[in-house]
Amino acid sequence: MDSRVFRLGADAVLRARGRREIARFDRQSAARCQLRVLLGLLHDARATPFGRAHDFRRIRTEPDFRRLVPLRSPAELHRIDTPPAVADGRKAFRKALGASWQTTLAYVAGARPQGRLLSGRIVSLGGSDLSALPWLSRSYSFGNAADAAAERLVRTPVTCFVGPADRVVSVLDQVRWITGRERVAELWPDLTAVLYSRGSPQDDWAPQLLELLGEKVLLLETCFLPEGPIAVEDPRRGCLVLLFDHGVFFEFTPAAEAGKSDPARHGLAEVEPGVVYEIALSSPAGVWACRTGVAVRFERRDPPLFHLVPMPAPAAVDNRKILTSPPRPPQAPHRQIAGIPAAPPEKFVHTPWLTPVDRG
C-alpha cells in the first residue's frame, strides 16, 4: 500500500468519491435531514433511562422535542439523575465523525484537484481524532503528532496538517527556525491543505498561515467539538457550512436571549440571516439540547452558511467559553403526548464511505 502506483490510484479514488459526496451533500434539504437525524437519535436512545424519562417514544416533531427536553448546559447534563446515554453511542458517534471527515476531505479534493493528498502523511497536531478518517485516508495518517519533534516532521513527507491553528503556527515556526526557510511549504512540495480550528472567534490565524505556507496550500477552517462535529469551511463560498446530515441535531437560540433560562429555540428552517445565535446540539455522544457557547451569524439559510462570532455571554464555564444557564428548580414532570404513536426513524446518516469507516 506504500507503492507510488497505489497512492496515485488512491488519490484518484479519493477525488472521485469527493465529487460524488459534495454533489450528494449539495442536493440535500437541510431541514429534512435534520428531522431525520433527530428521529434517528431518539430511536436509538428511546430505551435508555434518559429516553424513558423524557418520553422519547412519542416524540415525532421538533416542537415535541423542545417541549419535552429542556435546554441544559454540559454541567447540568452531568448533574441530572438519569445519565443522557445513547445505546451504542460510541459506534454512532464514530460514524458521525467519519462522515464529517469524508465531507471535509471531499472539499479538499474538490478545491485542489491536482493535489496528491495521499502521496504523503496527514499529520494531526493535537485536538483532532484521525481514527475516524475514511480507511483509504487513514492508511496514510501520521496519528497524533502533538508531541512530535519538529525535526521529525522535517523528514516526513507531509501532505496535510490537521489541528488547532495556534499549534499549527507554532510547529511551522519551529520548522522555519530549524531549516532557515522563509516558506516552510518548500520542504513539502505535495503539501495540499491545512485544516485548522480557532480557539476563539476573535482569533484570525489565516494571515499567519498564509505567510508561512503561501497561496498554493489550501486553508480550511473546521469547527468540531467533543460533543459532535458542527461545520467545515466550504472553499467555494468562503463560509462555514453546517454539517446537517452527519448525525448531529442542531438548535439555535438568539444570542440576545443568552441570559434567559428558557430562551426561544429555533430549527434550521427558522433561522434568519444576520442574526447571532448560540448553537445547542444533540448527538450520539449522549448530549441532548446541550448549550455549547458557540455563537454564529448566518449568511444564508439554504445552504446553511455562517461565520463564527464572539458570544455575548455573561459567564463562561471552561476554555471554550460555554455558557451556563442560571440555576433552576427541578423540572416538573413533562406532559405526555397522549395517543400519538412514535414515528419510525429513517437512516440518519447516508454517505458512500461509512461502511469502510465502521470497519476501521
CORPE-V341561 format. One record per pair of residues at least 12 apart in sequence whose C-alpha atoms are under 7 Angstrom apart, sorted by the first residue. I is the first residue (numbers start at 1). J is the second residue. If there is no record, write none. Layout:
i: {I,I}
j: {J,J}
//
This chain:
i: {7,7,10,11,11,11,15,15,15,18,18,18,19,19,21,21,22,30,31,31,33,33,34,34,34,36,36,36,36,37,37,37,37,38,39,40,40,40,40,41,42,43,44,44,45,45,48,48,48,49,50,50,50,50,54,54,57,58,58,58,58,59,60,60,68,69,70,71,71,71,72,72,72,73,73,73,73,73,74,74,84,84,85,86,86,89,89,89,90,92,93,93,94,95,95,96,96,97,97,98,98,98,98,98,99,99,99,100,100,101,102,102,104,107,111,115,115,116,117,117,117,118,118,120,120,120,120,121,121,121,121,121,121,121,122,122,122,122,122,122,122,123,123,123,123,123,123,123,123,123,124,124,124,124,124,124,124,125,125,125,125,125,125,125,126,126,126,126,127,127,128,128,130,132,133,134,134,134,135,135,135,150,150,150,154,157,158,158,159,159,159,159,160,160,160,160,161,161,161,162,162,162,163,163,163,164,164,164,165,165,165,165,169,172,183,183,184,184,185,191,192,192,193,193,193,194,194,194,195,195,195,195,196,196,196,197,197,197,201,201,201,202,220,221,227,227,228,228,228,230,230,231,239,239,239,240,240,240,241,241,241,242,242,245,246,247,247,247,248,248,248,249,249,249,250,250,250,250,251,251,251,251,251,251,251,252,252,252,252,252,252,252,253,253,253,253,253,254,254,254,255,255,255,255,258,259,259,261,261,271,272,273,273,273,273,273,274,274,274,275,275,276,276,276,277,277,277,278,278,278,278,279,279,279,279,279,280,291,292,292,293,293,293,293,294,295,295,295,295,296,296,297}
j: {118,119,118,116,117,118,109,110,113,106,109,110,106,110,103,106,106,244,268,269,244,245,244,245,249,345,346,347,348,247,248,249,348,249,345,345,346,347,348,284,56,345,86,87,86,87,85,86,87,82,82,83,84,85,68,69,342,337,340,341,342,342,342,343,334,289,289,289,290,291,289,290,291,290,291,323,324,325,290,291,286,287,286,284,286,284,285,286,285,284,284,285,132,354,358,246,247,132,229,132,133,134,354,357,246,351,354,229,246,133,133,134,232,234,235,190,192,190,159,160,192,137,140,140,157,158,159,140,141,142,157,158,159,160,140,141,142,158,159,160,161,141,142,143,144,145,158,160,161,162,142,143,144,145,161,162,163,144,145,146,162,163,167,168,144,145,146,163,163,164,162,163,143,357,357,353,356,357,356,357,360,171,174,175,175,188,188,191,190,191,192,193,191,192,193,194,193,194,195,194,195,196,195,196,197,196,197,198,196,197,198,205,209,184,212,213,212,213,213,217,217,218,217,218,219,218,219,220,219,220,221,222,220,221,222,221,222,223,308,309,310,310,233,233,283,285,248,283,285,242,243,243,305,306,307,305,306,307,304,305,306,304,305,349,349,283,348,349,281,282,283,281,282,283,279,280,281,282,265,266,267,268,279,280,281,265,266,267,277,278,279,280,265,266,277,278,279,276,277,278,276,277,278,312,313,314,325,325,326,301,298,297,298,299,300,301,297,298,299,297,298,295,296,297,295,296,297,293,294,295,296,291,292,293,294,295,292,323,322,323,311,321,322,323,311,308,309,310,311,308,309,309}
//
